[in-house]
């Protein structure tokens, strides 16, 4: 999911460059004119953040599937399948030495990916925080964006896992306990995001900056106020039902809540970008944003790209890795009653 989402996210900066065919100007490479990117530009920070995130996520995903590629290599009925899966398996034979090195590499990549999530989303938040624009120039953005990324990420996992669990009858592997644990994390990160909203409004009032005060007041009562109140309902009010255990253990209820949270997190980005830009310091530059057909088409196209990549993945790759099965099944057998 992360790899496909990053692939979609990487399209937006390219399409909004104005001249996307010069995207390579953002990369530090030796050229005849000895020109280098402006490293003080948040656009360049985004390039490094997205590429780093994509690289580590791809390695983490690939290493996790090496034993599965070997199984597909050995069982593939076609010669091209055996060749492709054999290349991806990198000579895996399932020996004790292979498993030992695999688990070590997997653990190291997991340890590397954890702080990476914090650093990447912090850098992305700096794109806004380093600006002087009211509504963006705030120090709460780095932890606020990190919590929001975990929040929306777990909501998206529930959105994808619950239908797959039902369609492919994976209830024995994606258990109610897994869903309940994800619901608890969703509730905890939702409270952190709600705290971020509260601090953002409090600091706008406490700081005494009239422009910051107006930005919050404009969000609450201005022309985009319905979207802001919908955002608060989706991201703060709705997850509170997860305090109830019967909701946390209900797959249909969790699926509906995850869809609402995903909608709320999209509204959050819309509110941050649009309500801060449409009324800035100069009333002469105030205006309203109405999405064009190309804006909508770009957004819908990324949804289609994500769905296509995801469906191709579940068609050609294992949804649950052998490594997970190797550790889950022995535990399940021990816990079964005699």
N, C-alpha and C positions, 0 to 999 in steps of 0.2 A: 504494500500500500504506500509506504514512504517513497519508494523509488518512482512509482507511477505519479504520485502527487508532485514530487520534485520535478519530474519531466514536464508536467503541466505548468508548474510555477515558473520554470525557467523560460517558458514561452513569453510570458507577460513582459518582462523587462526588454526582451528582444523586439517584440512588436511595438513597444512604446519608445524605442530609441529615436524614432523619426526616420533614421536611415539604417534599418536593421542589417543591411548587407555589409556594414562596417562594424559589426559586432566584435570582430577580433581586435579592434582598437582598445577594447577594455582589458585585454590580456597583456601581461608584461612579456613581450617577446623581442628579441634583437631584430632591428630593421635598419634599412639603409639610411633613414633620416634620424636615427638615434632618438626616437620619440618614445616616451614612456607614459603610462596612464597617470592621471592625477589621483594620487593615493589618498588625498583628502576628500575625494568625492564619494558620497554614499553609494553611488551607482557601482563604483569599482568594488566597494566592500561587499555589495550584494553578489557580484560575480564570484568572489572568493568564497563567500558563505555558501552559496548554492552548489558550487562545484565541489567543495569539501564535503558538504552534507551528502551529495549524490555519490561521491566516490566511496566514502566509508559505508554508507547504506548498501551500495552495490556489493562491496566486499563482504559485508556481514551476511547479506542474503546469499551470495554465491558460496561462501565457505559453509554455511549451514546446509546447503543442498548437495554437497559433494558426494556423500554416501548415496543419496537418492539418484543422482546422475549415474552412479555406477550400477545401481539396480536397473535403471531404465536402459542402460547400455547392454546389460546381460539379457534383458527380456524383450528388447525391441525386435519386432519381426522383420523390419526392413533394414537394408544395408545403409542407407543415408541416416536412419535413426541411430544405428549402432555407431556410426562414425561421429555424428554430432555429439551424442551423449558420451561417447568415449573420450572425445576431446575435452568436454566439460568435466569429466570425472578425474582427469589428471592422474591416471594410473592407480586409482583407489582399488585396493583388494580386501579391505576389511580386516587387516591383521591388527594385533594388539598394539603394535607400534604406530600404525596409522590412526587408530582410535585415540591413542594418547596424544599424539601431535595435533590431531583435529580438535580435541577438547581444549588443549592449551591455546591454540590459535583462536578458537571461538570465544574463550573466556577473555583473552586479551582484546579482541575486537569489541566485545560487549563493554569492557571497561573503558575503551577508547570512545565508543559511541555515546556513552552516558554524559560525560562532560561536553561532548560535541553538541548535543541537543541544546544545552544551556548556552554555549558560546555562540552557536549559529543564530538562534532566535534573539539573543542579546544584540548581535551585530545588526540583524534585520530591524530591531527596534531603534537602533541608533540612526537608521535612515530618517526616522521622524524626529527623534529626540534632539539631534544636533541642529535642527532648523529653529528659526526664531518665530515661526508661525504659532499663534495661540491655539492651544489644543494639541500641539505636537511637542512643544518645548517643555517636557516634563521628565523628571528623573525616575518616575515610577514605571516607565515603559519597559526597561529590560526585564525585571522579574514578572511584570504584568504580561508581557508577550510570551515568556517561557511557560508560565502557568496556563495561558490561553492555548498554547501549542499542545501541551499535554491534555488539556481539557477537550479540545476539538479532536485531537488524535484518538483518544479513547472512545469518544462518541462515534467517530468514523469506523473504528474497529468493530463496535457493536453493530453499526449499520450494515457492515459487510458480513460479519461472522454469523449473525442470527439467521438471515435468509439462507446462507450456505449450510448452516447447521440443520435447518429444517429440510432443505431440498435434498441434500446428500446424506441425511440421517446420521449425523455426526454427534448425536447426543451423548454417546459413550466417551467421546474424546473432548468435545467442548461441553463440559458439564455445567450444571446449574451453579456449582461452586465457582467456576471461572467467571460466569456472567455476574454473579453477586460481587466478586472481588473487583471486577471492572466497574460495576455500579458504585462501589464505595470510593474508588479512585475518582470517578466522575463527580461524585458529591463533594469530595475534599477539594479537588481543583476548581470546582464551580464556586465554592466558598472563597477560595483565594482570588478568583477573578472578580467576584462580587466585592471583595475587600479593595481590589484595585480600582473599581469604579468609585467606591466611596472615598478613597484617598484622593483620587483625581479631582472629584468635586470639592472635597475639603480644602485641598491645597490651593485650588483656584480662588476659593473664598478667603482663606487665611493669608495667602500671599499678598493680597491687596492689589493685584494687577487687574485693572479694569477690563483689559482685553481678554484675559483668561476667564474672568467672571462672566463676561458677555458670552463667551464661547459655550460655557456650560448652560447658561440661561437660554441661549439660542437652541441648544440641543433639546432642552426640556419643553420649550414653548414655541420655537420657531417653525418654519415650514416643513422641516424634516422631523418634527417632534414625534409623529406616529411611529416612525422607524426606530427612534431611540427608545420609546416606551415598549415597543415590540421586542427590542434587543434586551431590555431589562427583564421582560416577562420570560423570554426564551432561556436566557443564561443564568438568571438568579431565582426566579419564582418556580419555574418548572422542575429543576433538579431537586427541590426541597422534598418532593414526594418520595425521593430515594431514602429518606429516613425510615420508611416503612419496609419491613422485611418482605412482605408479600409482593411489593412492587419490585424490589431488587431481585426476586426469584422468578419473576414473570417475564418470559422472553418477549411476548407481544408488547407489554408495557415498556420494557427497556428499548425496544426497537422504535416505538413512537417517541420516547424521550430523546433518543439519540438523534432522530431526524429534527426534532425541535431545537436541540442544542447546536447541531450543524447549521441550521438556519440562523440561529442567534449569532454564531461566530462569524458568519458571512455578513450579517447586518452590522456587527461590530466594526469590521474593516471598512464597510461602506460609510458608516458614521464617522469614523476617524478621518478618512480621506476627504469625504465630500463636505461635511459640516464645518471642517476647519478651513477648507479652501474657498467655499462659496461666499463666505463673509470674512475677509481678513482685515488688515489695518485700515485700508482705504475704502470708504463707502462707494467711491466711483468705480471700483472693480468688483462690486458685489453682483451676484447673479445666481441663477438656478441651474442645476445640472439635470438634464433629462437624457437617459441613455438612448443612443441611436441604435439602429438595426445592427450596425457593425459591432457595437459594444456587446449587445445581447448575443450576437452570433459568435463572437470570440469566447464569451463565457460558456455558452452552451457547447461550443466545440471542444473546450477543455474537458467538460464533463463527458462528452462522447469519447475523447481520447483516453481518459482514465478508465471508463467502462470497457472500452475495447482491449486495452492492455490487461486489465484485470481478468476479463473473460478468456483471453488467450493464455494467461498464466494458469488458470484453473483447468484449462483444457490440456496443456502440454506439460505442466509441472505438478509435483505433489503438493497438495494443500497443507498437509501435516508432515513434517520431516521425519525421517527414520530415527534421528537422534532424539527427538521428542518422544516418539513411540518407545524407543529403547529405555528411556527413563520413566515413562508414565506406566507402561504395562506391568513391569515388575512390582511397582508400588501398589498398583490396583490389585494384583494377585495376592499380595501379602495382606491387604486389608479385607479381602473377602472372607466371610464367615465360614468356618469349617463345616 
